[in-house]
């Protein structure tokens, strides 16, 4: 009998005009975590959708627990064979309870009615297997954090006796405490003999749980082996096809005049007396745990959330900002944390996404508000060329782009305005390593142009690698300011855990 619970050999898949998979192989062992790595567009998700029956392969062989799959594999067959997938964007009914979501489509009935008592009992039992004892099976899933919802999805997979679990970017939207909890559950699953495919762009977290790696690039299999046999530089080089000498390129630029001043800003419960300055020629980083108030501070500055008090000055002049529109017109823009929901209209074209927030520019001088197509085309072309946005043409939907190119479109619409301050909230979340470097290069170019750049990041290596100065927040307040070239992760964590007079242990890690 083979040592592998899943083997995929010579798998190919073609979509109209695109060969997504070209002679790909994959080998998965029981009780081990295999990291499936590659850039956006490498074919990882396509391969996993074939394994879980969402897509059918054009050719190739699949064997699951010794059973060679003849013909097409559908989702029900894959589930029956013990394959489950937890997608990056959780597919749950928010208004239904924990138990109802776990039994969706497989409800237990008694006397022609739903047997909620039995479903609740089994839900509690499955959650307990994962060491989760404080989740009410009657609680609506929509009331849970993303991390808790993910635990429900994992328990649901156990309920159908899944022995192969695919986890697609499982940590991308989790807090550090939730990531730690997820790692604990992954170890529990390994102990049960579950084979796990772990897809993640957060390479620094792999050493916590990963046993094996398989690397793909441009729809092709590149290499595989034990994680311990690879250096991180080797993993990255195999992913991108060349050596990445500097993951965090920081340009040295002479510090210029003060651009932005925030004085005694208060907003809601998580922005308390926040004051800071932003200068030309620097990138100001904001660090802290989830819930520290970083995002809330940026939203208050941008006018997305109302401020209770405080002043915002741009080039020494006080601003009145009561809405995002007012902030945009006065030169302050935000690339938000959730670019798909708040930064883009994914169903609209790239052209529309860049043009819509700039209608005042492309209709300038027109008494009827008619769009100047030449101005619009120049704006689109400038964004495409200066940011190297990879797209067939500007008419395709923004949803069709990779995460890195979506982020570039968000930036492109603000560059068209010659904005004075650009705030990036989690600029590289869900983006592969090569696209991250491209985003950092864009940030450096903005810095050289004298734009005020602020970044919020939950990844300590990132905020330390790209920032010139770091402000640390905890519980809505600024608790420290450090020079990233003369600090440590431990020092930042000490500031990040100053809840009143009590600091949490500095051994905790901000980025997992």
HURA-V901158 format. One record per residue. N is the residue number from 1. PSI is psi in degrees with one decimal (* if undefined). Layout:
n,psi
N,PSI
N,PSI
//
This chain:
n,psi
1,139.9
2,147.5
3,-9.7
4,138.8
5,-24.1
6,131.2
7,138.0
8,124.4
9,134.7
10,39.5
11,131.0
12,150.7
13,126.9
14,131.8
15,163.7
16,112.9
17,-3.1
18,128.0
19,98.6
20,-35.8
21,134.4
22,96.6
23,54.6
24,146.4
25,155.6
26,139.4
27,125.8
28,133.2
29,151.5
30,144.7
31,21.4
32,152.8
33,122.1
34,120.9
35,122.1
36,111.1
37,152.2
38,163.9
39,168.4
40,132.6
41,3.6
42,-20.8
43,6.2
44,-51.4
45,-37.8
46,-44.9
47,-41.7
48,-31.8
49,-29.0
50,-42.8
51,-35.1
52,4.6
53,6.0
54,-43.6
55,154.9
56,143.9
57,153.4
58,-39.9
59,171.3
60,169.1
61,139.9
62,129.4
63,126.8
64,117.8
65,45.6
66,-5.5
67,115.0
68,125.4
69,113.4
70,132.5
71,-162.1
72,145.8
73,123.4
74,174.4
75,-38.9
76,-40.6
77,-43.1
78,-43.7
79,-41.8
80,-30.1
81,-5.6
82,20.3
83,128.0
84,149.7
85,134.6
86,109.8
87,157.1
88,-43.5
89,102.6
90,135.6
91,82.1
92,154.8
93,104.7
94,-30.5
95,-12.3
96,161.2
97,170.6
98,-50.2
99,-41.5
100,-38.4
101,-38.8
102,-30.6
103,11.2
104,123.1
105,-7.5
106,36.4
107,145.2
108,130.6
109,157.7
110,118.0
111,32.4
112,3.4
113,158.1
114,131.9
115,78.9
116,-32.6
117,-46.7
118,-41.1
119,-40.4
120,-41.9
121,-47.0
122,-34.9
123,-45.6
124,-40.4
125,-44.5
126,-39.7
127,-36.8
128,-31.8
129,-27.0
130,5.4
131,18.8
132,112.9
133,0.6
134,22.6
135,119.8
136,120.5
137,-18.2
138,-6.3
139,135.0
140,133.2
141,-34.1
142,-17.8
143,-7.7
144,155.6
145,164.8
146,-38.6
147,-42.4
148,-37.0
149,-39.1
150,-37.5
151,-37.1
152,-41.4
153,-40.7
154,-43.1
155,-37.2
156,-40.0
157,-39.9
158,-33.3
159,-30.7
160,14.8
161,41.1
162,130.2
163,-8.7
164,118.4
165,122.9
166,125.2
167,111.1
168,110.6
169,54.9
170,-21.0
171,1.6
172,-29.5
173,18.4
174,152.2
175,168.0
176,-38.7
177,-39.3
178,-35.7
179,-44.4
180,-42.6
181,-40.0
182,-42.0
183,-40.4
184,-42.2
185,-37.8
186,-41.0
187,-36.7
188,-43.9
189,-41.3
190,-43.1
191,-27.6
192,-7.2
193,7.9
194,136.0
195,129.2
196,130.5
197,122.4
198,112.9
199,123.4
200,144.2
201,-6.8
202,81.1
203,-26.6
204,-15.2
205,-8.6
206,-37.2
207,-13.8
208,-33.5
209,-12.6
210,138.2
211,-41.7
212,161.1
213,145.1
214,130.3
215,133.1
216,155.3
217,127.8
218,42.4
219,7.5
220,150.5
221,133.3
222,-54.9
223,168.8
224,164.0
225,-174.5
226,140.0
227,-38.1
228,-16.6
229,-2.4
230,142.3
231,162.1
232,-36.0
233,-38.1
234,-40.2
235,-48.2
236,-43.5
237,-39.6
238,-33.9
239,-43.8
240,-12.8
241,0.9
242,165.7
243,132.8
244,103.0
245,-30.2
246,104.1
247,-26.1
248,78.4
249,117.1
250,117.4
251,137.0
252,118.6
253,141.0
254,130.1
255,128.5
256,-149.8
257,164.7
258,128.8
259,-55.2
260,135.9
261,127.4
262,121.8
263,118.9
264,48.7
265,130.0
266,134.1
267,117.9
268,-148.5
269,-11.6
270,15.5
271,105.0
272,104.5
273,51.2
274,126.5
275,134.2
276,166.1
277,153.0
278,134.0
279,157.4
280,145.2
281,13.8
282,155.5
283,120.3
284,117.7
285,145.8
286,125.8
287,163.9
288,166.2
289,162.4
290,132.3
291,5.8
292,-20.3
293,8.7
294,-53.9
295,-40.7
296,-36.4
297,-45.7
298,-38.5
299,-35.7
300,-39.0
301,-39.0
302,-10.5
303,7.5
304,-29.2
305,145.5
306,142.2
307,147.2
308,-37.2
309,170.8
310,168.6
311,146.1
312,122.0
313,136.5
314,121.4
315,38.9
316,-4.2
317,128.6
318,140.5
319,146.7
320,107.1
321,108.4
322,0.7
323,159.9
324,-36.1
325,-40.5
326,-40.1
327,-43.3
328,-46.3
329,-28.9
330,1.1
331,10.5
332,123.5
333,161.1
334,127.3
335,102.1
336,165.0
337,-45.6
338,87.4
339,-28.6
340,-38.4
341,-34.0
342,-18.7
343,-20.2
344,154.5
345,94.2
346,-23.0
347,-10.5
348,165.2
349,166.2
350,-42.0
351,-49.4
352,-37.9
353,-36.8
354,-36.3
355,-38.2
356,-46.6
357,-1.0
358,25.6
359,-31.2
360,-26.6
361,-45.2
362,-3.5
363,8.2
364,128.6
365,-4.8
366,116.1
367,-21.9
368,-1.2
369,19.9
370,137.3
371,131.9
372,102.9
373,-33.3
374,-45.0
375,-41.6
376,-46.2
377,-39.7
378,-38.8
379,-44.3
380,-46.0
381,-38.7
382,-43.4
383,-41.9
384,-45.9
385,-42.2
386,-28.0
387,2.2
388,54.2
389,123.2
390,107.9
391,150.0
392,-49.9
393,173.9
394,-5.0
395,-7.5
396,154.8
397,142.8
398,-28.2
399,-21.9
400,-10.6
401,156.9
402,166.4
403,-40.8
404,-40.9
405,-30.9
406,-42.2
407,-36.3
408,-35.6
409,-40.7
410,-43.8
411,-39.5
412,-39.3
413,-27.3
414,-31.3
415,-30.3
416,-22.7
417,-4.5
418,50.5
419,147.7
420,-35.7
421,126.9
422,123.0
423,125.7
424,115.8
425,113.5
426,63.6
427,-22.2
428,18.9
429,126.9
430,18.4
431,141.6
432,169.5
433,-39.2
434,-40.1
435,-31.6
436,-46.4
437,-37.8
438,-40.5
439,-41.9
440,-38.8
441,-38.4
442,-44.3
443,-43.2
444,-39.0
445,-40.6
446,-41.5
447,-43.0
448,-27.1
449,-2.4
450,10.8
451,140.3
452,120.9
453,127.2
454,130.6
455,138.4
456,127.0
457,139.1
458,-4.5
459,110.1
460,-45.2
461,-35.5
462,-52.3
463,-31.0
464,-29.8
465,-29.0
466,-20.6
467,154.1
468,-22.2
469,142.2
470,128.9
471,131.4
472,134.5
473,152.6
474,128.2
475,39.8
476,-3.6
477,154.4
478,122.7
479,-7.4
480,158.8
481,130.0
482,157.1
483,117.7
484,-21.4
485,-11.0
486,41.7
487,179.7
488,163.8
489,-35.0
490,-39.9
491,-42.7
492,-41.6
493,-33.9
494,-45.7
495,-36.4
496,-10.7
497,26.4
498,74.7
499,97.1
500,-125.8
501,4.0
502,121.6
503,141.0
504,165.9
505,134.6
506,-6.6
507,-13.4
508,151.5
509,134.1
510,-38.8
511,126.9
512,*
//
